[in-house]
Amino acid sequence: MNEEEMKIAGHTAEELENELKASVQYDSSGITVLKGLEAVRQRPGMYIGSTGIDGLHHLVYEVLDNAIDEAMAGFCNDIHVYFEDGEYGEVCTVEDNGRGIPVDIHPGEGKSALEVVLTQLHAGGKFDHNAYKVSGGLHGVGVSCVNALSEWMQVVVHRAPHIYRQIYSKGIPQTEVEIIGDTDRTGTIVSFTPDFTVMEPNSFDYDTLSKRFRELSYLNKGISITVTDKRGGEEKKESFHADGGLASYVKYLNEYKTVLSDPISLEGEGTTEKNGAGDPVSVEVAIQYNDKFDEKVVTFVNNINTREGGTHLSGFKAALSRCFNNQLKNSQKYMKIYSGSLDSKDIAEGLTAVISVKIPNPQFEGQTKMKLGNSSVKGIVDSLVYEKLTNFFDEFPEVLDKLLNKVTQAALGRVAAQKARDNIRKKNEGGGLPGKLADCSMHDPEKCELFIVEGDSAGGSAKSGRDRNFQAILSLWGKMLNVEKAQEAKVLNNEKLLPVIQSIGAGITRYNAGSQSESEEDEDKKKEEKLFDLGKVRYHKIIIMADADVDGSHIRTLLLTFFYRYMRPIIEAGYVYFAMPPLYKFSGPRISKPIYAYTEEERPERLAEAVALTGDVNKVSVQRYKGLGEMNPDQLWETTMNPETRMLGKVHLADAEEADRVFSMLMGEEVEPRREFIEQNATYAQNLDI
């Protein structure tokens, strides 16, 4: 019925919408109860995953999920999150303009529904389909778990005409549900301070949490999420709002990349039963290709990030493969270029996609909700994506032409890469190691170290100064390849990188940008594990040793980009380090052992030590090292290689998605984002050789 028909029936569209919302009862009768709360404090990890920083953030997400569920139900469009210092420690507050948690007396419990929801497990509107058709907090333990694990919690509910409040401590009500004022609006304000006698002491991480808030704004277009951090006396504030939805999300993920077209948006609905009588399933997909070589696919179910994928991801990949292979078969132009069948990796090269499914009864594997198990969803996503994408290609043949060119070139590159990989494998099976490698005598990877050294001069000093029992030296020479701009076959055939690949000995493969197709069940993941075997890594300390100048920083960045794109498991396993050679050497009378400063910040303190020993600043000799090659072997050993005296920087991978964006920005084709980054961070630069 359109708006005109509604008017003819005697009602405006607004009046009918209000009547419909009024018919969906959200009061105490919509709250279903399953009891128990003390177990949460005894075994919090069972409910929120861990008691560490991830668990702390999970508490925020659980409260936020309630507001997002109100938004998905059509009753909320404005959410505010605050972090501030409070009486008991840091306070997180989540405020929404939804309907407000019911406060009337629950018929089965004899107490306010607000208290029931906050103090009993499995109590909430998520179990009543009239209250919520679709919800992320499906286990119904969220806000009560947060209450149980909070030193202090306050819930303020606006349900016109009154404002209600109840205060809790460690899950136990400290007050009754009381009226504290009048209001003409609706909404819920939840404030809590975590109980760090149960949780590990930590602090809310603004960057991690704001990333999730941004993500939710993309997944729920039209909703505003504002975060304000008032801790420490300074205020930081951001607002997230995305009318473009998932299309805006893929644009964000491709921010520093050259894209081949605007995002392709695909939306539709299906049902869990073929006759259409089952639960409705809403599917939204956004696709965009870039000119790079990795894949980034992110999947969600009811706003929950399903990091291990599941049936919705399987359906998407099946549809994409079927669609592209059919389009290739129908193209005489591209069949002349590549006449074989496209592999899933060919289609994945340069792909960025976000998949969001909304379903009333999702089946997740485990409490952490990391993988969707509903078998019917695969067919729904498969048929919908295939039909919508085929129609899109029919309507926009110029986009199809660009994408077919991309995937056929990827197929040719895959064939060439396989040949190069076979050659590497043959060399490795023959036991050959590169001539540039000065290996160690030990063979236990846990005890062995590989120093990758810039230049033959520094390499010579390192070889002479090392402990040959457990330290191997590999010298680099010439200009190294920027793998961010190169196809896999070119990387595998590169004479500068081949010695690195052979020395480490575990193989090589192109790793996706944290793509969720990398689940344990995924066939591509299994293939990758065969191509790169972490168990065959010959050294569990791979140390990049370069000069403390601009050229050295470039070498480190190029190598780290290579490891991230082609040997990522060695970073995830904690095998990659940066050597930290000193910048200054202080010597003079009465200084029996040289004093070294490793950073500019250390220089005044080390100089003061030297002056104290000599008694005269004029007697202190200061040497500024410009390169590792200036050090003799003994100095290099003592300052940079001796495990008892050296300093190493360990490389961590905390956020694959953000790492991908930064690598693309620093090492990609786009100059403007890199210039902006340099301008914004120029004041932090040190050790410039100018």
Protein Blocks (a to p, Z undefined) as FASTA:
>chain_A
ZZklmmmnopafklmmmmmmmmmccdfklpccdedjklmmmmmmlmnopaclmlmmmmmm
mmmmmmmmmmmnopacbdcddddddfkbccdddddfbebpafbdcfklopafklmmmmcg
hiafklpmklpmbdfklnopmmmmmmmmpfbdcddddddfbdcddddeehiafbdcddfb
dcfbecddddddddfklbccddddfklmmmmmmmmmmmmghiacddddfehhiacddddd
dfklmmlmmmmmmmmpccfbdcddddddddfbfnlpaccddddddddddfbfbdcdddde
ehiacfkgpjklmmmmmmmmmmmmmmmmmmmklmmmomcdcdfklmmgopacddddddfb
acdehjklpacfbfklmmmmmmmmmmmmmmmmmmmmmlmmmmmmmmmmmmmmmmmmmmmm
mmmmmmmmnopacfklccdfbfcfklpccdddehjklmmmmmmmmcfklpccdddedjdd
dfklpcfklmmmpmklmmmmmmnonopcdddehiaklcfklmklmmmmmmpcfklpcbfb
dcddddfbfklmmmmmmmmmmmmmmmmmmmmnopaccddddfbdcedehiabacddfbfk
lmmmmmmmmmmmnopaklpccdddfbfklpcfklmmmmmmmmklmccdddddfblmlmmm
mmmmmmmmblklmmmmmmmmmmmpghiaZZ
